[in-house]
Amino acid sequence: MIFYNTDNLKDNEILLRIVKAADAQPEKRWLPAYYFDICLLDGTKVGTCDLRIGHNDKTYIGGNIGYEIDEQYRGHNYAAKACFLLFLLAKNTVWNIYL
């Protein structure tokens, strides 16, 4: 799979810092995925998120996005903001897969 540049995944409060991009592992039924740290603009890590590309029986139950916000940073809508940024990446990725 072609992985896309993720340097622009930020808004006025958070940025998504890529940790790794993983190719599919069909024998485990794992889809290609991006893994990120959710960070404040000053670099403070507040949680993690991931985006799985494609669909299979695992995403039917678990979905394409996962996230976790560290307890001391909850209540600031960081997960929702991260999901919005992941939607932008997903839209570009899916659009290019089906061209």
N, C-alpha and C positions, 0 to 999 in steps of 0.2 A: 504494500500500500504506500502511496505517496503521503507523507505527513507534511502539513502546512506550517508556515512560520507562525508562531504564536506570540511574538514580541509585542503585538499591539493589543493584547487582551487586558485592558485596564479601563477604569473609569476615573471619576474624581476622588474616589476613596480607596479602591483596592486594585491590585493587579494579580494576574495569575502567572506564577513563575513555573515554567515547565520543569518537571522532575525527570520524566522519561516518556517516550512514545514506544509502545509495544506492538509488534506485529501480531496478527492472528495466530492462534494455536488451535487448529481445527480438531486435533485429537483430544483436546480438553474442552472443546466447544467455546473457546475464548475468542472474542472479536478483537480487532485492532483497537487500541485505546491510547488516549492521552492522559497523563497523570500530572497534576499540578499542586503546588502549594498556593493557598490563598494568602496574600500578603497585603498589609497596609502599604501605602506609597513609600513609607520610610523603610520598608523591607521587613517589618515585624510580621512573622508568620502567625496567622490566626486560625488556620485550618487547612484542609485538603479537599480536593475534588477530582473527579475523573469523568471522562467522556468516552463511552464505548460507541464505535462506529458500526452501524449495520443492525440487523435484527436476527434473532434466533430464539429458541425456547427460553434461554436464560434472560434475555432482555424483555421477553414477554412478561415475566414475573418481576424481575429486578429493575427494569428500566435501563435507560442509556446513560443516565447521570447519577453519580454518587457524590456525596459530600459529607463533611464533618467539620464542625466549628469547635475549637477548643472552648471549654466551659467558661473561662473568664472573658471571652469575647462574644458570647451569645447575646442576642437581643439588639443587635445593630443591623440586622438584615444582610449580613455579609454572604450568607448562603444564597439568598435570592439574587443578590448582585452578581455573584459568581455564576449562577445558573444563567442569567441573562447573557453574560460574556460567553459561556459555553454554547448557548443557542446560536450566537453569531458564528462561532467556529463550526458548529454542526451544519448550519445552513450552507456555508461555503463548501464544506466537505461533501455533504450529500449532493448538492447541486453538481459538483464536479464528477462525482461517481456516476451519475445518471446521464451525463451528456453524451 
